[in-house]
Amino acid sequence: MRRKLAAGNWKMNGLAASLKELAALAQAITADDQTGILICPPAPLLYRASEAAKGTGISIGAQDCHGDADGAYTGDISAAMIADTGATHVIVGHSERREAHHEDDAEVRGKARAAHACDLTAIICIGETEAEREAGNTLDILAGQLAGSCPDNATAANTVIAYEPIWAIGTGRVPTLEQIVEVHDHLRAKLIARFGDEGHAMRLLYGGSVKPDNAATIFKADNVDGALVGGASLKATDFAPIITALQAS
Ligand SMILES: O=C[C@H](O)COP(=O)(O)O
């Protein structure tokens, strides 16, 4: 059975005072072995978040890393630096990075490789635009992104795939359960075709306007192993019921 994962991406939100949400979250939930809980705060908070999360059962992840181990890349952060803060995961290829920073599949693949080299779990994001969905190209687009963004050394331990339809991010719009099932079943088949048993065991998260009131429905899909949550992960009072819904699924 795959271990579920509730991952919160704080994006460019949060100051040191926001770390009180970690303790509040730990208090609001009953941790279990079947469900991992991850918070990805902005980079300046990684070390303090890792310290604050000790003993809570919450893991800490970054939102991006560079594909090279080190070098003259002003403002960038390497996977080793992230691991050095105590973080264990890193999101790569989020659509906001793909769009604003022009990251393509090859660059995302390089970032995932860099993460693996530092024993970080890479959460590789893929997702279609609204125009691609309307044109009926969703499954092909996603298959291409998955193939191009996922390195050959991906395993169930070092890689998580997050499907985030771009039109659902921060919009309050969510695909139907049937649409989510269709995509996740398709991605599972692609992962199994490429990675065999590892592909069967790799976690597949859904992301895009997951909220306390829609989480239980989304988690009904067999191949949804958790969620990558943006806005609703900022407050423990919103994220805790999503985690509880995942545990109950
Ligand atoms: O990384 C998280 C996603 O982009 C989803 O964000 P959202 O839950 O605010 O729609």
The ligand as an SDF file (V2000), in Angstrom:
LIG
                    3D

 10  9  0  0  0  0  0  0  0  0999 V2000
    1.2640   23.9280   -4.9780 O   0  0  0  0  0  0  0  0  0  0  0  0
    0.0600   24.0600   -4.7820 C   0  0  0  0  0  0  0  0  0  0  0  0
   -0.8490   24.3390   -5.8490 C   0  0  0  0  0  0  0  0  0  0  0  0
   -0.3530   25.2200   -6.7900 O   0  0  0  0  0  0  0  0  0  0  0  0
   -2.2840   24.5250   -5.4790 C   0  0  0  0  0  0  0  0  0  0  0  0
   -2.5410   25.8070   -4.9920 O   0  0  0  0  0  0  0  0  0  0  0  0
   -4.0090   26.1350   -4.4300 P   0  0  0  0  0  0  0  0  0  0  0  0
   -4.3410   25.0310   -3.4530 O   0  0  0  0  0  0  0  0  0  0  0  0
   -3.8760   27.4630   -3.7700 O   0  0  0  0  0  0  0  0  0  0  0  0
   -4.9180   26.1170   -5.5970 O   0  0  0  0  0  0  0  0  0  0  0  0
  1  2  2  0
  2  3  1  0
  3  4  1  0
  3  5  1  0
  5  6  1  0
  6  7  1  0
  7  8  2  0
  7  9  1  0
  7 10  1  0
M  END
$$$$
